[in-house]
Amino acid sequence: MERTENNEDLFHLKRLFGEGIVEDDFQQRINDFFPAIVYVYDADQQKLRYINKKVTDVLGYTYEDITTWNNGILQLVFEEDQERVKEEIQKFYDLEDNSSHLYECRLNDKQGDWRYFRTRGTVLRRNEHGKAGSLLFIAEDITEQFKSSEEIKQLKQLQLETENLLGFGVYNYDLATGNVGWSDGIYQILEYEKEKDAPIITFDVYLAHVPDTDRQMLKTVIEKSIEAKSVFTVTYPVITNKGNRKVISTRGKLVVADDGTVQKVVGSMLDITQEVARQEALEEYQQNMIQKEQFLDFGSWEEDVNKGVMLWSEGMYRLFGYDPKEYAGRLVINPGLYMLHLQHDDWLRSNLLRQEAIKHKNDYSYEVTITTRDGINKRLQTFARVIRNDDNEVVRIIGTSRDITQLRSYERNLESIVNDLNRSNKDLEEFAYIASHDLQEPLRKLSTFSERLVTRHSSEMGPEGKRYAERILAATDNMRILIENLLEFSRTARSSIPFGRVDLNTVLDQAISDLEIIIEKTGAMINSDRLPVIDAIPSQIQQLFSNLIGNALKFRKEDVVPRVDIKVEVLSNTEKTEHGFAEDINYYRIEVRDNCIGFEQEYAGKIFQIFQRLHGKVEYPGSGVGLAICKKIAENHRGIIFANSKPGEGSVFTIILPEKH
């Protein structure tokens, strides 16, 4: 290293030491008076040759303390700095004459603390080989400077962290040069890496980050501020170095010279991108809520129970006939306003429900009729919830109110239509029952007299007359069966037998027992899973099984043993949804599968209509009422029945019934 003015003290001391030893008391006093620790290290002997009394004043050690240490002066060095100091000391051996070297480290004091020193050193004497024989050092205590420097660093770091945390930075715009100074926070906002890709900052460089549509606006705001010598605040978007869009709020203050000339603009920039996004999202949400309230004709409200203050959404104003743009914030919303619009009985009842909810529960609802500001009557339905604090004290009530005027009107009309339909169905069922019952008597007479003709006067009638009489008997027998089936169908529709817990296995056994003769005749095989116990009418379920199994045996294939398999499964939630059933009730799917002749799937709906047949009476006798009865029984049990089939491959009749009613 070359000699500099900073090394003057070091080289004056070098001249005083001469050969490296203190020769008289005068030199000793000078060295002790010197405002730094002065010491000489014998490189050949690797030990401390001299140290002045400053080591005692600053660090508390005596010369005797230090000379007893095995590693000499190195023991003074703070442990974490020792390896670095060893490396620094090696550099002194390579110094040329009249040159020096400097390093900084921490030294331990006798009380166990440390102080920060800046140490300069030079070669004091060379040995016969020309190498450094002894080294002279001056260690200056710079602890206070170091602490001040560290505090400044910490403050800068704190500012940087604060700017990063809050998303802001400060700037300094020199109007004369056009140069702009940025804090690290603005580099962060504009997404520059300060040490790598940051440009030379001018006002034009910054303006390049502002979109064209806002650039002139920003320039105009600053120009008017300079002209008026006033503070300005402006919000605008910027495009960062990485192409991202941010929204910035800039505040500026002018630095004005004594002559009134504006010299600089200083201020801050705040990244408000997230705040703007949240505000836009909130406005969008509020707009959506307004649209929903308008579309669904409802409003929401909130009551501060302690303050007695109630707030309405725009929908509430509209429900009561007030224009929210005109009355929001102006209309006093209190019990008096409600009493003005509600009928007296409704007001008393709704207020009583509110008081009961405050005392005993958290939710309540009611319906009231109001008269709007325009004189229109509306039916409102309100749902409310009481909000309590941690001490179970009521703090507020929130709720929604909706206009159900049309809904209640539709319900009344629908109820009237249903009543008319039920009355009509009842009349039809009674007519069918009475008509069928009244037809029995003339039919019996027709059948009786026809039989007498055949038995008593067959010889007189001749072959043709006899054939006509037999055809009359066959027709009356078919008519009798048809009337009996019609009566059976009517009884099923008009059944008043109460539901009870029914073991379907028992009912199935009874149905099979009733079909015992035809089962034995055809050799049919009937197999069934273990069936559940449900709420049902036993006689109807037995008839359901009898009709389905009887059909399978009636429509059996020639030369094929009839087979009926009955399977049962619990309906899944997905299947309940598909069929429109409630998910909180168990439903059973019962499948009755046969190997009969089958039918085209296009007729799967037709076969459940009364008197509908797919085959002729000669080939397959019957009235076409059996499956219609099955459908009526399933509906009586709040279930359904449907069929799937293919010609020649058999049929599957599926019944879905609830476990409980």
C-alpha positions as CSV (number, residue, x, y, z in Angstrom):
1,M,0.0,0.0,0.0
2,E,1.1,3.6,-0.6
3,R,1.7,6.0,2.1
4,T,-1.2,8.5,2.7
5,E,-2.0,11.3,5.1
6,N,-4.1,8.8,7.2
7,N,-0.8,7.0,8.0
8,E,1.1,10.1,9.3
9,D,0.6,9.2,13.0
10,L,1.8,5.6,12.3
11,F,5.1,6.7,10.7
12,H,5.8,9.4,13.3
13,L,5.6,6.6,15.9
14,K,7.8,4.4,13.8
15,R,10.5,7.1,13.9
16,L,10.2,7.3,17.7
17,F,10.6,3.6,18.1
18,G,13.7,3.4,16.0
19,E,14.7,-0.1,16.3
20,G,11.5,-1.2,17.9
21,I,12.2,-0.5,21.6
22,V,11.3,2.5,23.8
23,E,14.6,4.1,24.8
24,D,13.5,6.6,27.4
25,D,10.6,7.9,29.5
26,F,9.9,10.7,27.1
27,Q,9.0,8.4,24.3
28,Q,7.0,6.3,26.8
29,R,5.0,9.3,27.8
30,I,4.3,10.2,24.2
31,N,3.1,6.8,23.4
32,D,0.9,6.6,26.5
33,F,-0.6,10.0,25.6
34,F,-1.4,8.9,22.1
35,P,-5.2,8.5,21.6
36,A,-5.0,4.8,20.5
37,I,-3.6,1.5,21.5
38,V,0.0,1.3,20.3
39,Y,1.8,-2.1,20.3
40,V,4.8,-3.8,18.7
41,Y,4.7,-7.4,17.6
42,D,8.0,-9.3,17.2
43,A,7.4,-11.5,14.2
44,D,10.6,-13.4,14.6
45,Q,9.9,-14.3,18.3
46,Q,6.1,-14.3,17.7
47,K,5.3,-12.4,20.8
48,L,4.3,-8.9,21.9
49,R,7.3,-6.7,22.5
50,Y,5.4,-3.5,23.6
51,I,1.9,-2.1,24.3
52,N,1.1,1.4,25.7
53,K,-1.2,2.1,28.6
54,K,-4.1,2.9,26.4
55,V,-5.0,-0.8,26.4
56,T,-5.7,-0.4,30.2
57,D,-7.7,2.8,29.7
58,V,-9.9,1.3,26.9
59,L,-10.0,-2.4,27.5
60,G,-9.0,-2.8,31.2
61,Y,-6.0,-5.1,30.6
62,T,-2.4,-4.5,31.9
63,Y,0.8,-5.3,30.1
64,E,1.4,-8.1,32.5
65,D,-2.1,-9.5,31.7
66,I,-1.3,-9.7,28.0
67,T,2.2,-11.1,28.3
68,T,0.9,-14.1,30.2
69,W,-1.3,-15.2,27.2
70,N,-0.1,-18.0,25.1
71,N,-1.4,-16.6,21.9
72,G,-0.5,-13.0,22.8
73,I,-2.5,-10.2,21.3
74,L,-4.8,-12.5,19.3
75,Q,-6.6,-13.4,22.6
76,L,-7.9,-9.8,22.6
77,V,-9.8,-10.4,19.3
78,F,-13.5,-11.3,19.5
79,E,-13.8,-15.0,18.8
80,E,-15.9,-14.7,15.6
81,D,-13.3,-12.3,14.1
82,Q,-10.2,-14.3,14.9
83,E,-9.9,-16.3,11.6
84,R,-10.4,-13.1,9.6
85,V,-7.8,-11.2,11.7
86,K,-5.3,-14.0,11.2
87,E,-5.7,-13.6,7.4
88,E,-5.3,-9.8,7.7
89,I,-2.1,-10.1,9.8
90,Q,-0.5,-12.3,7.1
91,K,-0.8,-9.3,4.7
92,F,1.5,-7.2,6.9
93,Y,4.4,-9.6,6.1
94,D,4.2,-8.7,2.5
95,L,4.3,-4.9,3.0
96,E,7.0,-2.8,1.4
97,D,8.8,-0.1,3.5
98,N,6.8,3.0,4.2
99,S,3.6,1.3,3.3
100,S,0.7,0.2,5.6
101,H,-2.4,-2.0,5.8
102,L,-5.7,-1.5,7.6
103,Y,-8.5,-3.7,8.9
104,E,-11.3,-3.5,11.4
105,C,-12.4,-6.0,14.0
106,R,-13.9,-6.4,17.5
107,L,-11.6,-6.6,20.6
108,N,-12.7,-8.0,24.0
109,D,-12.5,-5.9,27.1
110,K,-11.9,-7.2,30.6
111,Q,-15.5,-6.9,31.6
112,G,-16.6,-9.4,28.9
113,D,-18.0,-6.9,26.4
114,W,-16.4,-5.9,23.1
115,R,-15.4,-2.7,21.3
116,Y,-14.9,-2.0,17.6
117,F,-11.4,-1.0,16.5
118,R,-9.8,0.1,13.2
119,T,-6.2,-1.1,13.2
120,R,-3.4,0.2,11.0
121,G,0.1,-1.4,10.8
122,T,3.5,-1.2,9.1
123,V,6.8,-3.0,9.1
124,L,8.9,-1.5,12.0
125,R,12.1,-3.6,11.4
126,R,13.4,-6.1,9.0
127,N,15.7,-9.1,9.9
128,E,18.9,-10.1,8.2
129,H,16.9,-11.9,5.5
130,G,15.0,-8.7,4.6
131,K,11.7,-10.0,6.0
132,A,9.5,-8.2,8.5
133,G,11.1,-8.7,11.9
134,S,8.7,-6.6,13.9
135,L,5.4,-4.9,13.2
136,L,4.0,-1.7,14.6
137,F,0.3,-1.3,15.1
138,I,-2.1,1.5,16.0
139,A,-5.6,0.3,17.1
140,E,-8.2,3.2,17.1
141,D,-11.4,2.7,19.0
142,I,-14.2,3.5,16.6
143,T,-17.0,1.9,18.5
144,E,-19.2,5.0,18.6
145,Q,-18.7,5.6,14.9
146,F,-19.5,1.9,14.2
147,K,-22.7,2.1,16.3
148,S,-23.8,5.3,14.5
149,S,-23.0,3.6,11.1
150,E,-25.0,0.5,12.2
151,E,-27.9,2.6,13.3
152,I,-27.9,4.3,10.0
153,K,-27.9,0.9,8.3
154,Q,-30.7,-0.3,10.5
155,L,-32.7,2.8,9.8
156,K,-32.2,2.4,6.1
157,Q,-33.1,-1.3,6.4
158,L,-36.2,-0.4,8.4
159,Q,-37.2,2.2,5.8
160,L,-36.7,-0.4,3.1
161,E,-38.7,-3.0,5.0
162,T,-41.5,-0.5,5.7
163,E,-41.6,0.6,2.1
164,N,-41.8,-3.0,1.0
165,L,-44.5,-3.8,3.6
166,L,-46.7,-0.9,2.9
167,G,-45.9,-0.7,-0.9
168,F,-44.7,2.9,-1.0
169,G,-41.6,4.8,-1.9
170,V,-40.4,8.4,-1.9
171,Y,-39.1,10.5,-4.8
172,N,-37.2,13.7,-5.6
173,Y,-37.8,15.4,-8.9
174,D,-35.3,18.2,-9.9
175,L,-37.1,20.5,-12.3
176,A,-33.9,22.1,-13.6
177,T,-32.2,18.8,-14.6
178,G,-35.2,16.6,-15.1
179,N,-33.5,13.9,-12.9
180,V,-35.5,11.9,-10.5
181,G,-34.3,10.2,-7.3
182,W,-36.1,7.1,-6.1
183,S,-36.1,5.3,-2.8
184,D,-35.8,1.5,-3.0
185,G,-39.6,1.3,-2.5
186,I,-40.3,2.8,-5.9
187,Y,-37.9,0.4,-7.5
188,Q,-39.9,-2.4,-5.9
189,I,-43.2,-0.9,-7.1
190,L,-42.0,-0.6,-10.7
191,E,-40.4,-4.1,-10.4
192,Y,-36.8,-3.1,-11.1
193,E,-33.8,-4.9,-9.7
194,K,-31.9,-1.8,-8.5
195,E,-28.4,-3.2,-9.0
196,K,-29.1,-4.9,-12.4
197,D,-31.7,-3.4,-14.7
198,A,-32.5,0.0,-13.2
199,P,-32.4,2.8,-15.8
200,I,-31.0,6.3,-15.4
201,I,-34.0,7.9,-13.9
202,T,-35.5,11.0,-15.4
203,F,-39.1,12.3,-15.4
204,D,-39.5,11.1,-19.0
205,V,-38.3,7.7,-18.1
206,Y,-41.0,7.5,-15.4
207,L,-43.7,8.9,-17.7
208,A,-42.9,6.0,-20.0
209,H,-44.4,3.7,-17.4
210,V,-47.7,5.6,-17.4
211,P,-50.2,4.5,-20.1
212,D,-50.9,7.0,-22.9
213,T,-54.4,7.6,-21.7
214,D,-53.2,8.9,-18.3
215,R,-49.8,10.4,-19.2
216,Q,-51.1,13.8,-20.2
217,M,-53.4,13.9,-17.2
218,L,-50.5,13.4,-14.8
219,K,-48.3,16.0,-16.5
220,T,-51.2,18.5,-16.3
221,V,-51.8,17.9,-12.6
222,I,-48.1,18.5,-11.8
223,E,-47.9,21.6,-14.0
224,K,-51.0,23.1,-12.4
225,S,-49.5,22.3,-9.0
226,I,-46.3,24.1,-9.9
227,E,-48.2,27.0,-11.3
228,A,-50.3,27.3,-8.1
229,K,-47.4,26.3,-5.8
230,S,-49.7,23.8,-4.1
231,V,-49.7,20.2,-2.9
232,F,-51.2,17.6,-5.3
233,T,-52.5,14.1,-5.0
234,V,-53.3,12.0,-8.1
235,T,-54.2,8.4,-8.8
236,Y,-53.3,6.7,-12.1
237,P,-52.1,3.3,-13.4
238,V,-48.5,2.3,-14.3
239,I,-47.1,-0.5,-16.3
240,T,-44.1,-2.0,-14.4
241,N,-40.8,-3.1,-15.9
242,K,-42.2,-6.7,-16.0
243,G,-45.4,-5.6,-17.8
244,N,-47.7,-5.8,-14.8
245,R,-50.4,-3.2,-14.3
246,K,-50.5,-1.4,-11.0
247,V,-52.5,1.5,-9.6
248,I,-50.4,4.3,-7.9
249,S,-51.5,7.1,-5.7
250,T,-48.9,9.9,-5.9
251,R,-48.6,12.9,-3.5
252,G,-46.3,15.7,-4.2
253,K,-45.0,18.8,-2.4
254,L,-43.0,21.7,-3.9
255,V,-39.6,22.9,-2.8
256,V,-39.7,26.7,-3.4
257,A,-36.6,28.9,-3.4
258,D,-36.4,32.3,-1.7
259,D,-37.1,34.0,-5.0
260,G,-40.3,32.0,-5.5
261,T,-38.9,29.6,-8.0
262,V,-40.1,26.0,-7.7
263,Q,-36.9,24.0,-7.6
264,K,-38.0,20.5,-6.8
265,V,-41.1,18.2,-6.4
266,V,-40.7,15.8,-3.5
267,G,-43.3,13.3,-2.4
268,S,-44.4,9.7,-2.1
269,M,-45.9,7.0,-4.2
270,L,-48.3,4.4,-2.8
271,D,-49.2,1.1,-4.5
272,I,-52.9,0.9,-4.1
273,T,-53.5,-1.9,-6.6
274,Q,-54.9,-4.3,-4.1
275,E,-57.1,-1.7,-2.5
276,V,-58.5,-0.6,-5.8
277,A,-59.1,-4.3,-6.7
278,R,-60.9,-4.8,-3.4
279,Q,-63.0,-1.7,-4.0
280,E,-63.9,-2.8,-7.5
281,A,-64.8,-6.2,-6.3
282,L,-66.9,-4.7,-3.5
283,E,-68.7,-2.4,-6.0
284,E,-69.2,-5.4,-8.3
285,Y,-70.6,-7.4,-5.4
286,Q,-72.9,-4.5,-4.4
287,Q,-74.1,-4.1,-7.9
288,N,-74.8,-7.9,-8.2
289,M,-76.7,-7.7,-4.9
290,I,-78.8,-4.8,-6.2
291,Q,-79.5,-6.7,-9.4
292,K,-80.4,-9.8,-7.4
293,E,-82.7,-7.8,-5.1
294,Q,-84.4,-6.3,-8.1
295,F,-84.8,-9.6,-9.9
296,L,-85.9,-11.6,-6.9
297,D,-87.8,-8.8,-5.4
298,F,-86.3,-8.9,-1.9
299,G,-84.2,-6.7,0.4
300,S,-82.0,-7.1,3.4
301,W,-81.8,-5.2,6.7
302,E,-79.8,-4.9,9.9
303,E,-80.8,-3.6,13.3
304,D,-78.4,-2.4,16.0
305,V,-80.4,-3.4,19.1
306,N,-78.4,-1.2,21.5
307,K,-78.5,1.9,19.4
308,G,-82.0,1.3,18.0
309,V,-80.7,2.0,14.5
310,M,-81.9,0.1,11.4
311,L,-80.2,0.0,8.0
312,W,-81.9,-1.0,4.8
313,S,-80.5,-2.3,1.5
314,E,-81.8,-0.7,-1.7
315,G,-84.2,-3.6,-2.1
316,M,-86.0,-2.8,1.1
317,Y,-86.6,0.8,0.0
318,R,-88.1,-0.6,-3.2
319,L,-90.3,-3.1,-1.4
320,F,-91.9,-0.3,0.6
321,G,-92.3,2.0,-2.4
322,Y,-89.4,4.4,-1.8
323,D,-86.8,5.3,-4.5
324,P,-83.4,4.4,-2.9
325,K,-81.7,7.2,-4.8
326,E,-84.0,9.7,-3.3
327,Y,-84.6,8.3,0.2
328,A,-81.5,6.3,1.1
329,G,-79.8,8.0,4.0
330,R,-82.7,10.5,4.5
331,L,-85.6,8.2,5.5
332,V,-85.7,7.5,9.3
333,I,-86.1,3.8,9.6
334,N,-87.7,3.0,13.0
335,P,-90.8,1.2,14.4
336,G,-92.9,4.2,13.5
337,L,-92.1,3.7,9.8
338,Y,-93.1,0.1,10.0
339,M,-96.3,0.9,11.9
340,L,-97.1,3.4,9.1
341,H,-97.0,0.6,6.4
342,L,-98.1,-2.5,8.3
343,Q,-101.6,-3.5,9.4
344,H,-101.9,-3.2,13.1
345,D,-102.4,-6.9,13.8
346,D,-99.4,-7.8,11.7
347,W,-97.2,-5.2,13.5
348,L,-98.2,-6.6,16.9
349,R,-97.6,-10.2,15.9
350,S,-94.2,-9.5,14.2
351,N,-93.0,-7.5,17.2
352,L,-94.0,-10.2,19.6
353,L,-92.1,-12.8,17.5
354,R,-89.0,-10.5,17.6
355,Q,-89.2,-10.2,21.4
356,E,-89.6,-13.9,21.8
357,A,-86.6,-14.6,19.5
358,I,-84.4,-12.1,21.6
359,K,-85.3,-13.9,24.8
360,H,-85.4,-17.6,23.8
361,K,-84.0,-18.3,20.3
362,N,-81.9,-16.9,17.5
363,D,-84.0,-17.3,14.4
364,Y,-87.6,-16.3,13.6
365,S,-89.8,-15.6,10.6
366,Y,-93.2,-14.1,9.8
367,E,-95.4,-12.9,7.1
368,V,-97.1,-9.5,7.0
369,T,-99.2,-7.4,4.6
370,I,-97.9,-3.9,4.0
371,T,-99.3,-0.9,2.1
372,T,-96.5,0.7,0.1
373,R,-95.9,4.4,-0.2
374,D,-97.8,4.2,-3.5
375,G,-100.8,2.6,-1.9
376,I,-100.1,-1.0,-3.2
377,N,-100.8,-3.9,-0.9
378,K,-98.0,-6.5,-0.7
379,R,-97.5,-9.7,1.2
380,L,-93.9,-9.9,2.7
381,Q,-92.1,-12.8,4.1
382,T,-89.3,-12.1,6.5
383,F,-86.5,-14.3,7.9
384,A,-84.4,-12.9,10.7
385,R,-81.4,-14.0,12.9
386,V,-80.5,-12.6,16.3
387,I,-76.7,-12.1,16.7
388,R,-75.2,-12.3,20.1
389,N,-71.8,-11.5,21.6
390,D,-69.5,-13.8,23.6
391,D,-71.6,-12.9,26.7
392,N,-74.8,-14.1,25.0
393,E,-76.0,-10.5,24.8
394,V,-78.0,-9.5,21.8
395,V,-76.1,-6.9,19.7
396,R,-77.9,-6.9,16.4
397,I,-80.5,-8.6,14.2
398,I,-80.1,-9.3,10.5
399,G,-82.7,-10.4,8.1
400,T,-84.2,-10.5,4.6
401,S,-87.7,-9.6,3.4
402,R,-89.2,-10.7,0.1
403,D,-92.3,-10.0,-1.8
404,I,-94.4,-13.2,-1.9
405,T,-97.6,-11.5,-3.2
406,Q,-97.6,-13.4,-6.5
407,L,-96.4,-16.6,-4.8
408,R,-99.3,-16.6,-2.4
409,S,-101.7,-15.7,-5.3
410,Y,-100.3,-18.7,-7.3
411,E,-100.7,-20.9,-4.2
412,R,-104.3,-19.9,-3.7
413,N,-105.1,-20.5,-7.4
414,L,-103.3,-23.8,-7.3
415,E,-105.0,-24.9,-4.2
416,S,-108.4,-24.0,-5.8
417,I,-107.4,-26.0,-8.9
418,V,-106.3,-29.0,-6.8
419,N,-109.5,-28.9,-4.8
420,D,-111.5,-28.8,-8.0
421,L,-109.5,-31.7,-9.4
422,N,-109.8,-33.8,-6.2
423,R,-113.5,-33.1,-6.2
424,S,-113.8,-34.1,-9.9
425,N,-111.7,-37.3,-9.3
426,K,-113.8,-38.2,-6.3
427,D,-117.0,-37.7,-8.4
428,L,-115.5,-39.9,-11.1
429,E,-114.5,-42.6,-8.7
430,E,-117.9,-42.6,-7.0
431,F,-119.6,-42.7,-10.4
432,A,-117.3,-45.6,-11.5
433,Y,-118.1,-47.4,-8.3
434,I,-121.9,-46.8,-8.5
435,A,-122.0,-47.5,-12.2
436,S,-120.1,-50.7,-11.9
437,H,-122.2,-51.8,-8.9
438,D,-125.5,-51.0,-10.6
439,L,-124.5,-52.8,-13.7
440,Q,-124.0,-56.0,-11.8
441,E,-127.8,-56.7,-11.4
442,P,-128.9,-56.4,-15.1
443,L,-125.8,-58.3,-16.1
444,R,-126.7,-61.2,-13.7
445,K,-130.2,-61.3,-15.2
446,L,-128.9,-61.3,-18.7
447,S,-126.5,-64.1,-17.9
448,T,-129.2,-66.1,-16.0
449,F,-131.8,-65.9,-18.8
450,S,-129.2,-66.7,-21.4
451,E,-128.3,-69.9,-19.5
452,R,-131.9,-70.9,-19.2
453,L,-132.4,-70.5,-23.0
454,V,-129.5,-72.8,-23.6
455,T,-130.4,-75.4,-21.0
456,R,-134.2,-75.5,-21.5
457,H,-134.8,-74.5,-25.1
458,S,-131.6,-75.5,-26.9
459,S,-133.6,-78.1,-29.0
460,E,-136.0,-75.5,-30.1
461,M,-133.4,-72.9,-30.9
462,G,-131.5,-74.9,-33.4
463,P,-127.7,-74.8,-34.0
464,E,-127.6,-71.1,-35.0
465,G,-129.7,-69.9,-32.1
466,K,-127.7,-72.0,-29.7
467,R,-124.5,-70.4,-31.0
468,Y,-125.9,-66.9,-30.5
469,A,-126.9,-67.8,-26.9
470,E,-123.4,-69.1,-26.1
471,R,-121.8,-65.9,-27.5
472,I,-124.2,-63.9,-25.3
473,L,-123.0,-65.9,-22.3
474,A,-119.3,-65.4,-23.2
475,A,-119.9,-61.6,-23.6
476,T,-121.7,-61.3,-20.3
477,D,-118.9,-63.3,-18.6
478,N,-116.3,-60.9,-20.1
479,M,-118.5,-58.0,-19.0
480,R,-118.7,-59.4,-15.5
481,I,-114.9,-59.7,-15.3
482,L,-114.5,-56.1,-16.6
483,I,-116.9,-54.7,-14.1
484,E,-115.2,-56.6,-11.2
485,N,-111.8,-55.2,-12.3
486,L,-113.3,-51.7,-12.6
487,L,-114.7,-52.1,-9.1
488,E,-111.3,-53.3,-7.9
489,F,-109.6,-50.3,-9.5
490,S,-112.1,-48.0,-7.9
491,R,-111.7,-49.5,-4.5
492,T,-107.9,-49.1,-4.8
493,A,-108.2,-45.4,-5.6
494,R,-110.8,-44.9,-2.8
495,S,-109.0,-46.9,-0.2
496,S,-109.1,-45.5,3.3
497,I,-107.2,-48.3,5.0
498,P,-104.5,-46.8,7.2
499,F,-100.8,-47.5,6.7
500,G,-98.9,-49.8,9.0
501,R,-95.6,-51.6,9.3
502,V,-95.7,-54.4,6.8
503,D,-93.1,-57.2,6.3
504,L,-93.0,-57.5,2.5
505,N,-91.8,-61.1,2.8
506,T,-95.0,-62.1,4.5
507,V,-97.1,-60.3,1.8
508,L,-95.1,-61.9,-1.0
509,D,-95.7,-65.4,0.5
510,Q,-99.4,-64.7,0.6
511,A,-99.4,-63.6,-3.0
512,I,-97.5,-66.7,-4.1
513,S,-99.9,-68.9,-2.1
514,D,-102.9,-67.3,-4.0
515,L,-101.2,-68.3,-7.3
516,E,-100.3,-71.8,-6.1
517,I,-102.4,-73.6,-8.7
518,I,-101.0,-71.9,-11.8
519,I,-97.5,-72.0,-10.3
520,E,-97.8,-75.8,-10.0
521,K,-99.4,-76.1,-13.4
522,T,-96.6,-74.2,-15.2
523,G,-93.7,-75.4,-12.9
524,A,-92.8,-71.7,-12.4
525,M,-89.8,-70.8,-10.1
526,I,-90.2,-67.8,-7.9
527,N,-87.0,-66.5,-6.2
528,S,-86.7,-63.4,-4.0
529,D,-84.2,-61.5,-1.9
530,R,-84.9,-60.8,1.7
531,L,-87.4,-57.9,1.5
532,P,-87.6,-55.0,3.9
533,V,-90.3,-53.9,6.3
534,I,-92.0,-50.7,5.3
535,D,-95.1,-48.5,6.0
536,A,-97.8,-49.9,3.6
537,I,-101.3,-51.2,3.1
538,P,-100.9,-55.0,3.2
539,S,-103.8,-55.9,0.9
540,Q,-102.6,-53.5,-1.8
541,I,-99.0,-54.6,-1.8
542,Q,-100.2,-58.3,-1.9
543,Q,-102.3,-57.4,-5.0
544,L,-99.3,-55.6,-6.5
545,F,-97.1,-58.7,-6.2
546,S,-100.0,-61.0,-7.4
547,N,-100.6,-58.9,-10.5
548,L,-96.9,-58.7,-11.5
549,I,-96.2,-62.4,-10.9
550,G,-99.6,-63.4,-12.5
551,N,-98.7,-61.4,-15.6
552,A,-95.3,-63.1,-15.8
553,L,-97.0,-66.5,-15.8
554,K,-99.8,-65.4,-18.2
555,F,-97.3,-64.1,-20.8
556,R,-94.9,-67.0,-20.5
557,K,-93.1,-68.5,-23.5
558,E,-94.1,-71.9,-24.8
559,D,-91.9,-74.8,-23.7
560,V,-90.0,-72.5,-21.3
561,V,-90.3,-72.9,-17.6
562,P,-91.4,-69.5,-16.2
563,R,-89.0,-67.8,-13.8
564,V,-89.5,-64.7,-11.6
565,D,-86.6,-63.2,-9.7
566,I,-87.3,-60.4,-7.1
567,K,-84.3,-58.2,-6.1
568,V,-84.2,-55.3,-3.7
569,E,-81.7,-52.4,-3.1
570,V,-81.7,-49.2,-1.1
571,L,-81.9,-46.2,-3.4
572,S,-78.8,-43.9,-3.5
573,N,-79.0,-40.2,-3.0
574,T,-78.2,-39.6,-6.6
575,E,-81.1,-41.9,-7.6
576,K,-83.4,-40.1,-5.2
577,T,-82.5,-36.8,-6.8
578,E,-83.1,-38.2,-10.3
579,H,-86.6,-39.3,-9.3
580,G,-87.4,-36.2,-7.3
581,F,-87.5,-38.0,-3.9
582,A,-86.5,-36.4,-0.5
583,E,-83.0,-37.3,0.5
584,D,-83.9,-37.7,4.2
585,I,-86.1,-40.7,3.6
586,N,-85.0,-44.2,2.7
587,Y,-86.4,-45.6,-0.5
588,Y,-86.3,-49.3,-1.7
589,R,-86.0,-50.3,-5.3
590,I,-87.8,-53.6,-5.9
591,E,-87.2,-55.3,-9.2
592,V,-89.5,-58.1,-10.5
593,R,-87.7,-59.7,-13.4
594,D,-89.2,-62.5,-15.6
595,N,-88.4,-64.5,-18.7
596,C,-91.8,-64.0,-20.4
597,I,-92.4,-63.0,-24.0
598,G,-91.6,-59.3,-23.4
599,F,-92.8,-56.3,-25.4
600,E,-91.5,-53.3,-27.3
601,Q,-90.1,-50.6,-25.0
602,E,-92.2,-47.9,-26.7
603,Y,-95.2,-49.4,-25.0
604,A,-93.7,-49.2,-21.5
605,G,-96.0,-46.3,-20.6
606,K,-99.1,-47.5,-22.3
607,I,-99.3,-50.8,-20.4
608,F,-100.1,-48.9,-17.2
609,Q,-103.1,-47.2,-18.6
610,I,-106.5,-48.7,-17.7
611,F,-108.1,-51.0,-20.3
612,Q,-104.9,-50.9,-22.5
613,R,-103.8,-54.2,-24.0
614,L,-100.9,-55.3,-26.2
615,H,-102.4,-58.7,-27.1
616,G,-105.8,-60.1,-28.1
617,K,-108.2,-61.5,-25.5
618,V,-108.4,-64.9,-27.2
619,E,-104.6,-65.5,-27.0
620,Y,-104.1,-63.8,-23.6
621,P,-107.4,-63.3,-21.6
622,G,-107.7,-60.3,-19.3
623,S,-109.3,-56.8,-19.1
624,G,-106.2,-54.6,-19.2
625,V,-106.7,-53.3,-15.7
626,G,-104.1,-55.2,-13.7
627,L,-101.1,-53.0,-14.4
628,A,-103.2,-49.8,-14.0
629,I,-104.0,-51.1,-10.5
630,C,-100.3,-51.7,-9.8
631,K,-99.6,-48.1,-10.8
632,K,-102.4,-46.8,-8.6
633,I,-101.1,-48.8,-5.6
634,A,-97.5,-47.5,-6.1
635,E,-98.9,-43.9,-6.2
636,N,-101.0,-44.5,-3.1
637,H,-97.7,-45.4,-1.4
638,R,-96.0,-42.3,-2.7
639,G,-93.8,-44.4,-5.0
640,I,-93.5,-45.1,-8.7
641,I,-93.5,-48.1,-11.0
642,F,-92.0,-48.5,-14.5
643,A,-91.0,-51.2,-16.9
644,N,-88.2,-52.2,-19.2
645,S,-88.5,-54.9,-21.7
646,K,-87.4,-56.4,-25.0
647,P,-89.4,-58.8,-27.2
648,G,-88.4,-62.4,-26.4
649,E,-86.0,-61.4,-23.6
650,G,-88.4,-60.9,-20.7
651,S,-89.4,-57.8,-18.7
652,V,-88.2,-56.0,-15.5
653,F,-90.9,-54.2,-13.5
654,T,-89.3,-51.7,-11.0
655,I,-91.2,-50.5,-8.0
656,I,-89.7,-47.7,-5.8
657,L,-91.4,-47.3,-2.4
658,P,-90.4,-45.2,0.7
659,E,-89.6,-46.9,4.0
660,K,-91.8,-44.6,6.0
661,H,-94.7,-42.2,5.5
